[in-house]
Amino acid sequence: MRIEEERITLKDGRNLTLRSAEERDAQTMLDYIVKTAEETHFLIRYPEEISMDIEREKRIINDNLEAEDSVWFTVFDGDKAVGNCSISSHRNHIKLKHRCDFAIAIEQEYCGCGLGTLLMKKAIDKAKELGFEQMELGTYADNEKGLALYRKMGFQEMGKNLRAFKLKDGTYIDEINMVLFL
């Protein structure tokens, strides 16, 4: 699903663009995914696990633009992708169509200036518009800033997967599962 271009201003005065990623953005999207994976362990993949195949990324972008039950909100500083969030149907079974999954990642340099809140508000509004009844996410138990943002936006904890993540150094981290009833 396509998101129309919109100018946004962060609390610190920076002006950015919010829109759907397009084919022409494939390289910057890959660069952004790698950078956010390097900056923190809160994403599901390590940087070396990210495919740098431009043609594959273009297909992913186009599939998302054509999807009726999912949407990406991508933030650009000039031509550089610096943040992204998405909602997507949990599954396409009748019994599960009321649920959507939420994901977000922002480059560290753009954290703490209202971008996460702005992206989440946009995603929540779009989820309601698409007819979803609840948004769900999973996050690392040690992601204190993320947890604070999710709680601020109304998400509540619904459970925990113990030792869900195992880092390269052997450390285990629990996953906190959260839900927002729309």
SVG drawing of the C-alpha trace seen along z (x, -y; Angstrom):
<svg xmlns="http://www.w3.org/2000/svg" viewBox="-13 -24 44 43">
<polyline fill="none" stroke="black" stroke-width="0.4" points="0.0,0.0 1.3,-3.4 1.7,-6.3 1.5,-9.7 4.5,-12.0 4.3,-14.3 6.8,-16.7 7.4,-16.3 9.3,-18.5 10.9,-16.9 11.0,-18.5 14.6,-19.5 13.6,-21.4 14.8,-18.9 12.6,-18.6 12.1,-15.1 9.9,-13.4 7.5,-10.6 6.4,-8.4 6.5,-4.9 9.8,-3.5 10.0,-3.0 12.2,-1.0 14.6,-4.0 15.1,-3.8 16.3,-0.1 20.0,-1.0 19.2,-3.5 16.8,-1.0 19.5,1.6 21.9,-0.9 19.4,-1.9 18.6,1.7 22.3,2.5 23.0,-0.7 20.2,-0.1 21.3,3.5 24.8,2.3 23.7,-0.4 21.7,1.9 21.0,5.6 17.2,4.8 16.6,5.9 16.1,9.5 19.1,9.8 22.8,9.0 24.1,6.8 25.9,9.8 22.5,11.6 21.0,8.9 21.0,9.7 22.4,6.8 20.7,7.9 19.2,4.7 16.9,6.6 15.5,8.6 15.0,5.3 13.1,3.8 10.8,6.8 10.1,6.5 9.4,2.8 7.0,3.4 5.2,6.2 4.6,3.9 3.3,1.1 0.9,3.6 -0.3,5.2 -3.7,4.3 -3.1,5.5 0.3,4.1 2.0,0.7 5.5,-0.8 6.0,-4.3 9.5,-5.3 11.2,-8.5 13.9,-10.1 16.4,-12.9 17.0,-14.0 17.5,-10.8 18.7,-8.8 16.2,-6.5 16.5,-7.0 13.4,-5.4 10.7,-2.9 7.7,-1.3 5.3,1.2 2.0,2.9 1.2,6.2 -1.6,8.7 -0.7,11.3 -1.9,14.1 -4.5,14.4 -6.8,16.8 -10.3,15.7 -9.8,16.3 -6.7,14.1 -7.5,11.3 -8.3,8.9 -4.7,8.9 -1.7,7.0 2.0,7.1 3.9,3.9 7.6,3.2 9.7,0.1 13.4,-0.9 15.0,-4.3 18.6,-5.3 20.0,-6.3 20.8,-9.9 17.0,-10.4 15.8,-8.9 14.5,-11.1 13.0,-13.8 9.5,-12.6 9.9,-10.5 9.0,-7.2 5.8,-8.6 4.9,-10.2 5.5,-6.9 3.4,-4.9 0.5,-7.4 0.5,-7.0 0.6,-3.2 -2.2,-3.1 -4.4,-5.3 -3.7,-3.2 -4.3,0.1 -7.7,-1.2 -8.5,-2.4 -7.6,1.1 -10.0,2.7 -7.6,4.3 -8.8,4.7 -5.4,5.2 -1.7,4.4 0.9,6.8 4.7,6.5 7.5,8.4 10.5,6.6 13.7,7.3 13.1,7.2 16.2,4.8 14.8,2.3 13.9,-0.2 13.3,-3.1 11.2,-1.0 9.1,0.4 8.5,-3.2 7.4,-4.3 5.1,-1.3 3.5,-1.8 3.1,-5.5 1.2,-4.6 -1.2,-2.3 0.4,1.1 0.2,3.5 2.2,6.6 0.5,9.9 3.3,12.3 6.9,13.2 9.0,15.7 11.9,16.7 15.3,16.7 13.8,15.9 17.0,14.2 20.5,15.5 23.2,13.0 26.6,13.9 28.2,13.6 25.9,16.3 23.6,13.9 19.9,14.7 17.3,12.0 13.6,12.5 11.0,11.2 8.1,9.1 5.0,9.5 2.7,6.5 -0.8,5.7 -2.7,2.6 -6.5,3.1 -7.8,0.7"/>
</svg>
